[in-house]
Amino acid sequence: MVPPFRRLESILADIFREVEEDLRRDKAAQHWKRYGRYIVGVAVFIVVATASYVGWKEYRLRQQAEYGERFSAALSLIQNKKEAEALDALGALAQDAGAGYGTLARFRAAAIKLRQGDRAGAVAIYDVIAKDGSADALYAGLAALYYMLAMLDSGDPDDLAKRLVPLLEPKSPWRYSARELAALLNLRKGEGDKARESFTTLADDPKTPAGVRARAVEMLRALKQ
């Protein structure tokens, strides 16, 4: 038989446990009443944000696929000798697509203009790509090189020299081509010694791309004559 005081302790423990549970429920209810709308708001925001991200990602994939199809269609026009139509298509794509396919479209349009003898039009496009902050740095640098190559014999030497500065950096992927252009620019300015020094550096550097090194060697031979 359980002693009366033991039974009383058990009853009191049950009562205290029930009271604690009631207090916890009351506190939870109070907290929910106070913060419930914020919790719901955060939960809704997370759901909406996730759905928006997934939706945006799917939209971007569809959009990129569309741009890819438009770019391929423009290339087909070029192959079929319909350059005027190709230029219209590439121009529209450059406006709509921005970076990526937009940049590729501009390069293609510039190539068409060069083939047609419209150097000024091609140079203008290269200038846009080179100064486009949204364009990939690799493509921007390439556009800058094309711009300077097209303007080497007629552009302002000081302006061309400034444009070369970032491309001459040791980490620039276009540093060897930029050094070659810098040497050619030296020749145009009548700075033969600087040009020979630059061509010699290119010819002696084992990391210089084969094509650039071969042209540097040829230029050094020509300058000795």
Contacts in CASP RR format, 6 or more apart in sequence:
PFRMAT RR
TARGET T0000
AUTHOR 0000-0000-0000
METHOD contacts of the structure
MODEL  1
MVPPFRRLESILADIFREVEEDLRRDKAAQHWKRYGRYIVGVAVFIVVAT
ASYVGWKEYRLRQQAEYGERFSAALSLIQNKKEAEALDALGALAQDAGAG
YGTLARFRAAAIKLRQGDRAGAVAIYDVIAKDGSADALYAGLAALYYMLA
MLDSGDPDDLAKRLVPLLEPKSPWRYSARELAALLNLRKGEGDKARESFT
TLADDPKTPAGVRARAVEMLRALKQ
32 39 0 8 1.000
64 101 0 8 1.000
67 93 0 8 1.000
67 96 0 8 1.000
67 97 0 8 1.000
67 101 0 8 1.000
67 102 0 8 1.000
68 101 0 8 1.000
70 89 0 8 1.000
70 92 0 8 1.000
70 93 0 8 1.000
70 97 0 8 1.000
70 101 0 8 1.000
71 93 0 8 1.000
71 101 0 8 1.000
71 104 0 8 1.000
71 105 0 8 1.000
73 89 0 8 1.000
74 86 0 8 1.000
74 89 0 8 1.000
74 90 0 8 1.000
74 93 0 8 1.000
74 105 0 8 1.000
74 108 0 8 1.000
75 86 0 8 1.000
75 108 0 8 1.000
77 83 0 8 1.000
77 85 0 8 1.000
77 86 0 8 1.000
77 89 0 8 1.000
78 86 0 8 1.000
78 108 0 8 1.000
78 112 0 8 1.000
83 112 0 8 1.000
83 115 0 8 1.000
83 116 0 8 1.000
86 108 0 8 1.000
86 109 0 8 1.000
86 112 0 8 1.000
87 109 0 8 1.000
87 112 0 8 1.000
87 113 0 8 1.000
90 105 0 8 1.000
90 106 0 8 1.000
90 108 0 8 1.000
90 109 0 8 1.000
90 112 0 8 1.000
91 105 0 8 1.000
91 106 0 8 1.000
91 109 0 8 1.000
93 101 0 8 1.000
93 102 0 8 1.000
93 105 0 8 1.000
94 102 0 8 1.000
94 103 0 8 1.000
94 105 0 8 1.000
94 106 0 8 1.000
94 109 0 8 1.000
96 102 0 8 1.000
97 105 0 8 1.000
98 134 0 8 1.000
99 132 0 8 1.000
99 134 0 8 1.000
99 135 0 8 1.000
99 136 0 8 1.000
100 135 0 8 1.000
100 136 0 8 1.000
103 129 0 8 1.000
103 132 0 8 1.000
103 135 0 8 1.000
103 136 0 8 1.000
103 139 0 8 1.000
106 125 0 8 1.000
106 128 0 8 1.000
106 129 0 8 1.000
106 143 0 8 1.000
107 125 0 8 1.000
107 129 0 8 1.000
107 139 0 8 1.000
107 143 0 8 1.000
109 125 0 8 1.000
110 121 0 8 1.000
110 122 0 8 1.000
110 125 0 8 1.000
110 126 0 8 1.000
110 146 0 8 1.000
111 122 0 8 1.000
113 119 0 8 1.000
113 121 0 8 1.000
113 122 0 8 1.000
113 125 0 8 1.000
114 122 0 8 1.000
114 150 0 8 1.000
119 150 0 8 1.000
122 146 0 8 1.000
122 150 0 8 1.000
123 147 0 8 1.000
123 150 0 8 1.000
123 151 0 8 1.000
126 143 0 8 1.000
126 144 0 8 1.000
126 146 0 8 1.000
126 147 0 8 1.000
126 150 0 8 1.000
127 143 0 8 1.000
127 147 0 8 1.000
128 143 0 8 1.000
129 135 0 8 1.000
129 139 0 8 1.000
129 140 0 8 1.000
129 143 0 8 1.000
130 140 0 8 1.000
130 141 0 8 1.000
130 143 0 8 1.000
130 144 0 8 1.000
130 147 0 8 1.000
130 163 0 8 1.000
131 140 0 8 1.000
132 140 0 8 1.000
133 140 0 8 1.000
135 143 0 8 1.000
138 173 0 8 1.000
141 167 0 8 1.000
141 172 0 8 1.000
141 174 0 8 1.000
142 174 0 8 1.000
144 163 0 8 1.000
144 167 0 8 1.000
144 174 0 8 1.000
145 167 0 8 1.000
145 174 0 8 1.000
145 177 0 8 1.000
145 178 0 8 1.000
145 181 0 8 1.000
147 163 0 8 1.000
148 160 0 8 1.000
148 163 0 8 1.000
148 164 0 8 1.000
148 181 0 8 1.000
148 185 0 8 1.000
149 181 0 8 1.000
151 160 0 8 1.000
152 160 0 8 1.000
152 181 0 8 1.000
152 184 0 8 1.000
152 185 0 8 1.000
152 188 0 8 1.000
153 188 0 8 1.000
157 185 0 8 1.000
157 188 0 8 1.000
157 189 0 8 1.000
160 185 0 8 1.000
161 182 0 8 1.000
161 185 0 8 1.000
164 178 0 8 1.000
164 181 0 8 1.000
164 182 0 8 1.000
164 185 0 8 1.000
166 172 0 8 1.000
167 174 0 8 1.000
167 175 0 8 1.000
167 177 0 8 1.000
167 178 0 8 1.000
168 175 0 8 1.000
168 178 0 8 1.000
168 179 0 8 1.000
168 182 0 8 1.000
169 175 0 8 1.000
172 178 0 8 1.000
176 202 0 8 1.000
176 205 0 8 1.000
176 207 0 8 1.000
176 208 0 8 1.000
176 209 0 8 1.000
176 212 0 8 1.000
177 212 0 8 1.000
179 198 0 8 1.000
179 201 0 8 1.000
179 202 0 8 1.000
179 212 0 8 1.000
180 198 0 8 1.000
180 202 0 8 1.000
180 212 0 8 1.000
180 215 0 8 1.000
180 216 0 8 1.000
182 198 0 8 1.000
183 194 0 8 1.000
183 195 0 8 1.000
183 198 0 8 1.000
183 199 0 8 1.000
183 202 0 8 1.000
183 216 0 8 1.000
183 219 0 8 1.000
184 195 0 8 1.000
186 192 0 8 1.000
186 194 0 8 1.000
186 195 0 8 1.000
186 198 0 8 1.000
187 195 0 8 1.000
192 223 0 8 1.000
195 219 0 8 1.000
195 223 0 8 1.000
196 220 0 8 1.000
196 223 0 8 1.000
199 216 0 8 1.000
199 217 0 8 1.000
199 219 0 8 1.000
199 220 0 8 1.000
199 223 0 8 1.000
200 216 0 8 1.000
200 220 0 8 1.000
202 208 0 8 1.000
202 212 0 8 1.000
202 213 0 8 1.000
202 216 0 8 1.000
203 213 0 8 1.000
203 216 0 8 1.000
203 217 0 8 1.000
203 220 0 8 1.000
205 213 0 8 1.000
208 216 0 8 1.000
END
